[in-house]
Amino acid sequence: MGQSRSQSLPIIPLPKGAVLLPGITLRIPISDRPDIISLISTLYARPKLETASISIGCVPLKSRLLSANGQQLINETTRDSQEQNDDDDEEEEEAEENIDYRDAGNLFAYGTAARITGVQGRRSDLTLTIDGGARFKIERIVKTKPFLEAAVTYAKADAVETKDPETQELFERLKQVSRTLLLLVQASSLLSPSITTAHLPPLITRRLQLFIARKEIAEAGALADFLTNVVEATPEEKLRVFNDDSTKAGGGYERS
């Protein structure tokens, strides 16, 4: 336990604002992403048994509010004030729409290993479905064409201190917050039934309640990832989850 694992992974830069956490499923539009299409073509040209065991790396784009390692550079208040007085907002938005996904300089330093579970849609509207696995840190870029490939180091798998009173208290608080969130979503659905984004069918609500109730303290990280994905967090808040190397959070990153 505690030893990191190194591996070379093909990299998919995620769309702006998207963050894939472990245990989460994400759908990515790929019709205008020649890098992803090249990656998929390469993977599916291999034998089926080999393809089934392949992992890819999903890496979010950097935010101008954070460093590549997730350190705060500009706070939200300062950012909002600057945007209000910025005459070049339209040019900035246009630049964001023309992101070069093959430029490694646009990548955040951390990502999530994932597996491709499907490609859906028609040629003009294709969507790639991926399931998040383990976190990793990018050590170096080893390939840029026709798609990115990087040497990565996986997060350590340190055991959670299950008998530590502080850890137990934090975990119970996390479960309580998770249950409260479900209650708020349910209440919002009843008070504003026209808002479909806030609606959870009773069956789904029950399954989520069971999901939370059955989580043990050793699975605290998985529950935290779930909650981070469900709550209305900013992309920057989700990015900061990646570089949390606290031992109680389940381990950090080491070089081999």
Order of alpha helices (4+ residues) and beta strands (2+ residues): beta-beta-alpha-alpha-beta-alpha-alpha-beta-beta-beta-alpha-alpha-alpha-alpha
